[in-house]
Amino acid sequence: MPPAILWSIGELAEHAGVTVKTVRFYSDRGLLPEAGRSSGGHRRYGPEALDRLRLIRSLRTLDLPVPEVGRLLEQDEVLGDALEDAVARQLRELGSQLTALRWREAALQLLHDCPPEERADRLTLIGGLTTPPDTTALARFWRRALPPRMPAELTAAIVDAAVPQPPADPAPAQVLAFARLHALAARGCSGGSHSPAGKTACPNELARTDAEYRPAVLYQGLAEAYDLASAELRAGRDPRDGTALDSFVAAHAASRSTRDTPAFRRRLRLMLTVTDDPVIARYWELAGELTTPDDPTLGSAHTWLRTALDGQLTSAPDGPMAPAA
């Protein structure tokens, strides 16, 4: 039997087209097993080490960390599910890094293009953001704003719908809008009570005057009404009578254990006017700059429904025909 082919560390490095330092690095970390040692104690490697070294270099080309490469090499099938999972993780991390770079670029462009007298204020706003931007303050804003007597699942669904996701590739104006939105939410978290249905359209003050008030019923009904209104917005339709408006009014009526009548619609319009909140209006204005017409905000759906109700009552001042109970 011919003697086994054994290479010195320098010979392996030459065959692989790498430096001796590279071979020694991976060998020291246990990624490149030795076939033996020379009589002088020098490392010797078999031909299989060349394939192993090439595989290691290919994995490192994907920017996989050395410990991750080591875990992959321990698998029976390096090119199986373990590699797929590792590549997926790298893609997610790279996507996050690219998003951070795009936000940083847009923020720099925003500062570069703004008038000198506005630069300090904009720098302060941008300084409050992370890259990629974090929506924790916005979610906290809504959790504090919503009534406490609500199922956790419903609260989570509302928060998810109310918090806009920052675009992956923002324009400078969107960076400014998100920075302002983040600052507004951070201030709002320090106190006050707001809701997407108006300052008190769901929480405390109405509850004081209406013992039958059930916020969970209101918000469950509003979810359907907002979905219907959003479909109208995506279709480019102006506010009008119809199923969306009826659903909106029915949600408010059911939450107070009453019926949808002409009198209730007049009362609802007055209530919504009295409870208008400029902070919430500003929130939705800024959130709208981060979304597209195909993805209307809850605020734009609410405005569409409010306008539809106002239009109905204006055209029929003595009271509209309410849906049959």
N, C-alpha and C positions, 0 to 999 in steps of 0.2 A: 504494500500500500504506500503510495507516495506520501511524503511528509506534508502536513497541513501548511498552507500558506499563512504566514504571520507577518504583519507589517509593524514597523515602528510607528510611533506617533507622528514622526515627520513624513513617513511614506503614506500613512492614511490621510494626512492633511493634504499631501500633494495629489493623491487620487481624487479627493473630494473637492479640491480647489479652494481650500480654506487655510487659515493659518494654524500653526501648532497651538497657539493660544486658544483658539476656538475649540479644537479637539480636547485640549486639557480641561477647558471650562465645563464642557458637557460630561466629560468623563468624571471629573471631580464631583459632579452632582448626581452621579449614578445613572445618567441617561444613556451612557455609552459603555456597556460592559466590556471588560478586557478579556481577551482569550488566554492570557497568561503573562508571565514576566520573563525577561531575559536573565541570563546568569548574573548580570550586573544589576538586576532589579528594575530594568526599564520596561515600560508597558509595551505589550504586544497585542495586536488586534487582528481578527480574522476578516475575511471578505464580507461577512454578514454585517460587520460594523460599518462598512461603507454605505450599504442600503439604509441602515439605521440612521447614520449621520445625515444622509440626504433627506430622509423623512423628517428628522428633527428640524433641518433648515427650512423645509417646506412649511412645516407648522409654524415656525417662528416668522416666516414671511407673512403669515396671516396676522402677525402681531399678537399671537397667543402668548401669555406669560409662561415663563419656564416651568413653574409648578403645574400649570394646566397641561403643558406638553408632557410632563412626567406622568400625570394621571392618565392621559390618553395612551401613552406607551405601555401602561400597565394593563390596558384592555386587551382582550383576546383578538378583537377586530378593531384595529385603530380607525379604520375608515367607515365604521358603522355608526350607530346612534350617538355614541359618545362624541364623535367628531361633529356630527350634525348639531348637537346641543351646544357644543363649544363655539361653533361658527355662528349660530343664532345669537348667542350671548354677545359675541364680538360685534355683530351687526347692530344689535340694540345699543351697545356702548358707543359705537361709531356714530350712529344716528343721533344720539344725545350730544356727542361732541360737535357734530356738524351743526346741529340746531343752536348750540351755545355760540359757535363761531358766527353764524348768521345773525343772531341777536346782537352780538358784540359789534359786528360790522354795521348793522342798521343803527345801533345806538351812536356809534362814532359818526356816521353820516348825519344823524339828527343833530348832533352837536356842531358838526362842521358847517351845516347849512343854516343854522338858526341865527337870528340877529344877535350881536354881541350882548345886548342888554338882557336877553332872555337866557343866555348860556348858563349862568349860575343857577337859576331856578331849575332848568332842565337837567343839569348835572346832579342836583340834589335829588330830583325825582328818579333819575336813572340809577343813582347810587343806592337806592332802596331795593333794587331788584337783584336777583341772582340770575345766572345764566347756566342752563336754560331757566326761564322764569318759573317761579313757584306760585301755585294758586292757593296755598294754605290759608292765607289771610282772607281771600275771597270766600272760601268755604266756611271759615270761622265767622265771618260777617253774617252769612245766612243762617248758620246754626243759632247764633245769638238772636237773630231777628225773628225767627219762626216761633210760634207758640210752643210752650213746653208740653202741652197736652196732646201730643201727636205720636203716632206709632213711629218707631225708629226707622222702619223701612220707608215710610212715606217721607219723612224728613230727609233721608239720604237721597231719595229720588228727586226731591225738589232741589236740593243743593247741587246735585249732579247736573240738573237741567239749567240751573241759574248761573253756574260758574262757567264762563267761556274758556275754551281751551286755547292757549296762545298759539298762533300760527307758527309752523316750523320754519318758514322763510318770510319773516315780517318785513313790511315796508317801514321806513323811519317813522311815519305817522302812526303806525300801529304800535311801535315801541312806546311812543309818547302816550298813546291812549291807554295801553296796559299799565304804564307807570302811574298815570293819573288814577286809574281804576284801583290799582294796588294801594295807593296812598289814601284814597277815599275809603276803601274797605278797612284799612288799618286804623284810620280815625274813627270809623263807625264802630269798630270792635271795642272801643274804649267806653262806649255807653250809648244809650238810645235804643229805640226799637223801631224796626222798619219791616215791611213785608212787600212782596211783589204785588199784592193786591191793594196796596195803599198803606199809609203809616199805621192805621188802626183797623184796616179792613179785616184783619184776622185776629190780632192780639187784644190787648187788655181793655182798652176803653170801650169797645163795642160789647165786650163780655160783661162789663159793669151794667150796661143798660139792657142787656138781652140775656136772661138767665138760661134760655134754651140754646144759646150759641154753641155750636160744635165745630171747632176749627178743622178737625180731621175730615169731616163731611165736606166742608167748603173746599179744601185743597184737593181732595179726591175728585170732586166735581170740576174744579178749575182745570185739572190736568186734561180732562176730556175736552173742555171748552178751548183751551189753549192749543191743543192738537188740531182741532177743527179750524180755528182761526189761522194757525200757521199754514194749513193747506190753502186757505183763501189768499194769504199773503204770497205764497209761492206761485199761485196762479195769477197774481197781479190784480186781484179783484179789490175794488173799493169796499169800505165797511158797509154792511147792509144787513137787513133782516134775514133770519134764516136759522138753521140748526145750531150754528156756532153761538149766536147771540142767545138763543133759547137755552142752550146748555149752560152758558155763563150765568144767566139770571137764575136758572133752576138750582145751580150750585149754591148761590147766595141764599136763596129761599129755603132750600133744604137744610142748610146749616143753622137756620133759625126756626126750624119747624113751622114754616109758614108756606103759603102758596104763591105761585107766580101770578100776580094780578097787575092790572094797570097801576093801582095805587102803590104796590110794592116796587114796581119799576121806577116810579117817580121817586120813591124813598131811596132806592138804591143809587140812582143818579146823584141825589143830594149827598148821600153818605160817601160816595166815591170822590165827589168834589171836595167835601170837607176834609177828607183824610188823605188828600194828595200830599206826597212827600217829595220835596225837591232833591233830597239825597238819593232816593230810589230812582227818580227821573234821570238824574245825572249818571247813576250807575248804568242804567239801561242805554243811555246815549253813548257812553264809552264802550260798553260791551258790544253795541251794534257795530262799532268800528273794527271789531275783531272777528266779526262773522260775515257771512255772505247772504245775499237775498234768498238763497236756497236753504239757509239755516237760520230762520228768524229767531230772535230771542223771546223769552217769556214776556219781556217788557213790550216788545213790538206787538205781540199777540194781544196783550192786555190793552194796549192803546187802540188797536183795531176794534176790539170789542166795546171799549168805552165810547169810541166814536160812533159805532153802530147804534149803541143805546141812545146816545145824544141825538143822533139823526132821527131815530124812530120817534122819540118823544117830541122832538121839534116839529116833525111833520104831522104828529097827532097830539097836539097839546092837551086834549081832553083825556088822553090815555090810550095806549095801543091795545090792540087785541092780544091778550096773553094766551099762551097755549092752554088747551083744555087740561084740567087736572086729571 
